[in-house]
Amino acid sequence: MGKMKIKAKEKNGVVQVKAMFKSLMADKEEAEKKKIDVQYIKRIVGKANGKVVFEADTSGFMSENPLIKFSFTGAKKGDELVFEVTDNNGKTKIGKKKIK
Amino acid sequence: MERRKFLGLGLAAAAVMLTPMAKLHAINFRETKPKAWEAAKSTDAIKALFGDAPLEKTDKIKFVAPKLAENGGSIPITLKSDLDIETIALFQDANPRSLSVVFSVPEGQKVDYSFRIKMRQTALVTIVAKTRDGKLYTTGKEIDVSIGGCGG
């Protein structure tokens, strides 16, 4: 699992988030065909101020390097947005970004 | 002393009972519903994830997707709704397994998600959402895929 890119911007109390997670998102069949290891993100959790603001269970049928856009309320400029990503091997990775 | 001990036990018991309650806000569908991730057909996967309750068709969930996707490896999807939704999931009949993604909407937040999925072939994409009062809503669309994704 590679890097992640996070962008978060607050306007009128709504935080717009764009996040890109690097992963081939290859499920069993696709990995076999391309002769690579099975590799996909299975869970993404986003938190701000200790509160969960985003939560998704994903599969290998999301596109490669999944780009997810969403919005949430309850945070302001300068707050930190933290993503915790878990892959199919149970490895987790944490990414942080200050809200602009 | 005995009484104090008894009270202490009571408190410990209450704490134990409260912990799973707090966890309810973060359901890990990978762990709680493993069957849903294995089902090949949308109908089976929906049953495994949401149960047998009837689904109500709705236009209150905005589901934006291209009618014709040139590249099946990257099909943009947007979901939006003002309903008080707890869980929203995407199913498709194009791939070996149906369930693609489940969003657990945190309390107080609205459904507003954009993401991309892979599809091997033209197929029906079904969205099912569960509101906080336990109702199931559905909406769907057929997406034409000219070049299949998923390495196919």
Chai-1 contact restraints between the chains, C-beta under 6 A:
chainA,res_idxA,chainB,res_idxB,connection_type,confidence,min_distance_angstrom,max_distance_angstrom,comment,restraint_id
A,E29,B,P96,contact,1.0,0.0,6.0,A-B,restraint_1
A,E30,B,C150,contact,1.0,0.0,6.0,A-B,restraint_2
A,E30,B,G151,contact,1.0,0.0,6.0,A-B,restraint_3
A,K33,B,G151,contact,1.0,0.0,6.0,A-B,restraint_4
A,K34,B,G151,contact,1.0,0.0,6.0,A-B,restraint_5
A,K42,B,R30,contact,1.0,0.0,6.0,A-B,restraint_6
A,V52,B,A26,contact,1.0,0.0,6.0,A-B,restraint_7
A,V52,B,P106,contact,1.0,0.0,6.0,A-B,restraint_8
A,V53,B,P106,contact,1.0,0.0,6.0,A-B,restraint_9
A,E55,B,S104,contact,1.0,0.0,6.0,A-B,restraint_10
A,A56,B,V101,contact,1.0,0.0,6.0,A-B,restraint_11
A,A56,B,F103,contact,1.0,0.0,6.0,A-B,restraint_12
A,D57,B,F29,contact,1.0,0.0,6.0,A-B,restraint_13
A,D57,B,R30,contact,1.0,0.0,6.0,A-B,restraint_14
A,D57,B,V102,contact,1.0,0.0,6.0,A-B,restraint_15
A,T58,B,V101,contact,1.0,0.0,6.0,A-B,restraint_16
A,S59,B,S100,contact,1.0,0.0,6.0,A-B,restraint_17
A,F61,B,N95,contact,1.0,0.0,6.0,A-B,restraint_18
A,F61,B,S100,contact,1.0,0.0,6.0,A-B,restraint_19
A,F61,B,I117,contact,1.0,0.0,6.0,A-B,restraint_20
A,F61,B,K118,contact,1.0,0.0,6.0,A-B,restraint_21
A,M62,B,I117,contact,1.0,0.0,6.0,A-B,restraint_22
A,S63,B,S74,contact,1.0,0.0,6.0,A-B,restraint_23
A,S63,B,R116,contact,1.0,0.0,6.0,A-B,restraint_24
A,S63,B,K118,contact,1.0,0.0,6.0,A-B,restraint_25
A,I68,B,F115,contact,1.0,0.0,6.0,A-B,restraint_26
A,K69,B,S114,contact,1.0,0.0,6.0,A-B,restraint_27
A,F70,B,D112,contact,1.0,0.0,6.0,A-B,restraint_28
A,F70,B,Y113,contact,1.0,0.0,6.0,A-B,restraint_29
A,S71,B,D112,contact,1.0,0.0,6.0,A-B,restraint_30
A,F72,B,Q109,contact,1.0,0.0,6.0,A-B,restraint_31
